[in-house]
Amino acid sequence: MAGPLTALRERFTPDSEQAPRDTRPPGRQRGARRRGRPKRTGIRRFFTWRKLIAYVAVLCALLIGAFTVLYYSIDVPKANAQAKAQSNIYKYSDGTILARTGEINREMVTLDRIPTGVQHAFVAAENKSFYKDSGVDPMGILRGLVNTVAGKGTQGGSTITQQYVKNYYLSQEQTASRKIKELVISLKVDRRNSKEDILAGYLNTSYFGRVAYGIQAAARAYYDKDVDDLTVEQGAYLAALVQAPSQYDWAVASPKAKRLVTRRWNYVLDNMVDMHWLDPAQRKHMRFPVPVDPKPAPGLGGQAGYLVDAARNELIAAGVSEQELAAGGWTITLNVDPAKQRALEKTMRQGLDGPAKGKPRAAGSAEEKQARADAAATQGGAVSVDPKNGRILALYGGRDYTRHYLSNATRGDYQVGSAFQPVTDAAVMDAKMRNGPAAGGLPEIKRTARALGMDTDGGFGTKESVGLGLMGSSPLKMAGVYASFNHQGERVTPSIVKSARRGDETAGLPKAVGDRAIAPAAAQQVTRSLLMDGGKDAVRAVRRPSAGKGGVSDDKRAAWYVGYTPDLVTAVALFGEDAEKRKQIPLKNASAQRVADLWSDYTDQALRHVPAAWFDFGAESGVIPNPAQAGPTGR
C-alpha cells in the first residue's frame, strides 16, 4: 500500500515543494562529481590543461617578442680579428722561450676555382640542406645552448652558414650569448648573401690543421697541389678533416682515429650519392686518398715541434678550440725542465746512433756502415714524469720534428710487450682484494688498464694476447701507468702544460692526478715486485731504489723499459720503422738491456743532484729501501 499512497502524495504536492530531480547519468551527478573530483587547492589550481596551454602560448609570445628585439638590435659586425692574429709563445718551466708559432697561412680563392665535386663534398659532410635552409638549424642551436649551459662542450648541428658566421664574424668562445649572436647574424647573412658567397666564405675561413686556414692552404698542406686540382676523394677527406683536424690528420692519427676519419670519409661520399651529386658506380671504385707528409713550420726543428704539438693537443683536449689556438695570442708555459730535457735529448741521441754500450767502430768500416743503416731504421721515444704531480719534465719525440713529424713519445701503434705485465699483476691483486681469490680474469685486466689510462681498443681478446702484451701504447701513457703505481694507485695522467693565458683569459686544465685506479695495497705490491726486477736485471747503474720492467715485443718491432724511483718515472722505447715508407719493421739490435741502459743513463743524469729517496709503503709495511741499490747518487 505504501507505493500507491506515496504516488498519490507526490501527485497532489505543489511543484514548489517537490525537490528538483537530477536527470543526469549517475556518474555525472553533483554528488558524484564532488566525491570523485575534489576541489583543487594550493598550486594545483594553477595547472589545468587550459591554463597550461595558455602558459605555453604566453611563453611563445614572449620568446618571439624577445627574438624580434634581438633580431633588430644585433647588427652584422665587421670581420673578426683573424687579420690581427698574433704568435703563440711557448716557454719552458723556468720562463725561457722554447718557440713562437701562429703565423696565419691562408690564400683566399673564388668559388669557381673549387671543383663542384669538392664543394658538394663539404655540403654533404656538414649541412645537406644548405641550399634550401634559412641559414640556421633551430634544433641544432637549441642542442648547442643546452650543452653549453650544462658544461658538455661543443656539439654538432650548426649549419654551414652558422660556421661561416662563427669563423668570419665572431670569436670561438663557447658561451650562450655568442651562440645567440651566431643565430641572429646567420639569419641576416643568409638573407643578405647568396648561397655561393656563403659557401665560398666558409671554405676560405675554415681551419684544417697544419696551420692551414682555408681550402687552398689545405690543398697545399695535405696534397701539395692547388685547390683547382683536388679530386672528389681528396675533397671528401678535407671535408671529413674539418670536424677534428688534429685528431684526423693522417700523419699523426692513432689507429682508432684513422678508422674514424675513414668512416667519416665514406659517410661524406655516401651522402653525395644520396643527394645525386655522385654516381654510385663511380663511388664504388673510390679509394681513400692518403695525404702527403706535412712540412713543419719554421722554428720547430729538433725537439721543439714535439713539445709544442704535445702542448697543443693537451689544450685542445682541455676545451680550447683548434681555431682559437691557431689564431694566436697565447702564452703557454710548459712543465718541462730545461736541464732534464737536455739530459734526455743527449741520452737518446747517443743511444740511437748504435748500442748504448760497446767499443767504437772504425770510420768507413762495414760494421760502421751497418750500424748507421740500423740506426736509420730505429726510432726512439721517451717521456719523463714527476710521479707526485704528473708533470712532464722531459719528452723526446724523435731525432728531428722537421724530418719525422709523428712523435714517438705519443704514438700508440707499437706493442708494449712484457712492459704490460705489471698491469696484469695489478689487476689480479686488486680484483682478489675486492672480490676474493677467484677474481682477476680478462675483464678485470681490461678494466684496470683503462682505469690506469691505457687505450683498450685491441690486444685484450685472449689470455695469450694479454700475456704477450700485444696491445699498443705510447711512452706517454706507459709513463702515466707506472706513475700511478708510484702514486699509491691513483691515476696519473701526464701533463705538459703548466699554464695557458691570453690577455685576461686562462685555459682550464684538468688535474693530472685523478680518481683511484687500483687499491693502494695492490700498487705497493706491484712496486715491491718491480724493485726486485729492476734492481737485478736492468738498472744497477742507478744507485738508488728503483723499480721497472722492460722487454722486447712479440713481433720484435719494439723494445721497452719503464722504470721509476720515488722522484721520477721515465718510459723509454725503441721502434723499428722503415725510413722511407714509415712502416713498422723488426728492430735491429733489439734488446731490453739496451733500452734499460738508456733509462739508467738518463735517470742518473736527471737525479744527479737529488738526494736518494726510498719508497714509502705506509706505516703498516714500513719504509723499505732496496739494499742492492741504495748508495751514492752519482757514479
TATA-V650740 format. One record per helix or strand of 2 or more residues. SS is the DSSP state (alpha for helix, beta for strand). FROM is the first residue (numbers start at 1). LEN is the number of residues. Records with the same first field share a line. If there is no record, write none. Layout:
SS->FROM-LEN  FROM-LEN
This chain:
alpha->2-11  15-3  26-3  30-7  42-5  49-25  81-4  111-3  116-11  138-12  160-9  176-17  195-11  215-9  227-3  232-10  245-4  255-20  280-5  304-14  322-5  338-15  366-11  417-19  442-10  463-6  475-12  520-19  592-15  618-4
beta->88-4  97-5  105-2  212-2  331-4  378-8  391-6  414-2  472-2  490-3  497-6  505-2  513-4  547-6  558-7  569-9
